Amino acid sequence: MTWLVTGGAGYIGGHVVTSMREDGESVVVLDDFSSGDPRRVPEGVPVITGDLLDAGAVRRAIREHGVDGVVHIAAKKQVEESVRRPLYYYRQNVEGLRVLLEAVSDAGVTSFVFSSSAAVYGALDVDLVEEDMDCRPVNPYGQTKWVGERMIEEVAAATGLRYANLRYFNVAGAAEPVLADRGVSNLVPMVFRRLAARQPPRIFGDDYDTPDGTCVRDFIHVADVASAHVAAARALGLGQVGGLTANIGRGEGVSVQEMVSVIRDVTGTATEDWAQPVVEPRRAGDPPRVVASADRIHDAIGWRARSGVQAMVQSAWEGWVAAAAGVETAGRG
């Protein structure tokens, strides 16, 4: 099969493209490079620069490369920004998906993997979030992912499209330095950035109803997220599953305070007074606790996460240090 990966030059997208290539799949990347980096795309992978809202570009990409399946990762994803700019998020994430699904349906593409999010659940007061629980997103970003899942399910019911909606939890780490997360919206690179500038890490809120007052999350290694895509794509391509909505997490909660402590240990700043975290007001749209039940995807296609928090942070730090030193990985486009 030939897979079109939207957002394939992004942090998660780059890992997915690399893993799919290593698994022997034929891959094409579509990316507008608003946040992607061409160095993340393996050498020899065709790259199309285009916007999902450009229906003509999307249709040409599918037609000219004989695309059989799509892995849709491209999206805007900052919760706080979505609260400030909800219509922008609906345009980018929902209308972009609609354009893509229309092109997919018209071209007879058979398989679709969707990058969803734990944000669809909202602020459920449970120890482990299961896929059949009510979805009540508390921010526009989560709403766009929830709407996206429903769109895909309804298109599948009408056309027979095979799909997997993968609900990521909190992604961290790097499989190799060039693929590292250089963004500013995820916790681990945010803390790295502060520590590199000899500034204290920031924690947004310590008055949540959690053991240490800070938000609790299920952190998962990006390499595990990529392997979940490979497993889902393979299962869809072989017709082993027709429709799957599944959490991509470890099933273990780690508080923001605990994660910052691990980061300080890995970066060698645990004993530095200036690196003590400071608490700032809560961010809009952040639920107190979101931890995955990770059994469904294992039962359906045999996938399970492998890496722990220490490995995530260590790999992320190695990527950060390499990027700061200007080190690039050979064999990339």
Number of C-alpha atoms within 10 A of each C-alpha: 15 15 26 28 25 27 29 32 30 29 24 25 27 27 29 29 32 22 21 22 15 11 13 9 17 18 25 24 23 25 24 18 15 11 14 21 20 16 18 26 27 20 14 11 16 15 21 18 12 19 20 25 17 12 17 13 16 22 18 13 21 24 14 8 15 16 22 20 26 25 27 22 21 27 20 18 18 15 22 17 17 22 16 13 13 17 13 15 25 21 15 18 23 22 17 20 26 20 17 21 19 14 20 24 16 10 15 15 21 20 29 27 26 22 22 26 24 27 28 23 22 21 17 18 11 11 14 17 20 17 18 8 10 12 17 15 21 19 22 26 27 26 25 28 27 23 16 23 24 12 16 23 21 13 18 20 12 10 14 17 22 26 29 27 26 24 24 21 24 20 23 26 31 26 21 17 21 25 28 28 25 22 15 13 14 15 19 24 22 16 23 24 18 14 19 13 9 13 16 20 23 20 20 17 18 19 15 15 12 13 10 14 15 23 26 24 23 24 28 25 27 28 24 25 24 21 20 24 25 23 18 28 26 19 20 24 19 11 13 13 17 16 21 19 19 25 26 33 30 24 22 19 19 18 20 22 18 15 20 22 16 17 26 22 15 18 17 10 16 16 10 11 9 14 18 18 17 14 15 11 11 16 12 15 19 18 21 21 24 29 25 25 20 22 19 18 22 15 10 14 17 13 20 20 19 12 16 13 20 16 16 22 25 18 20 29 23 19 24 25 16 17 17 10 9 9 13 16 14 10 10 14 15
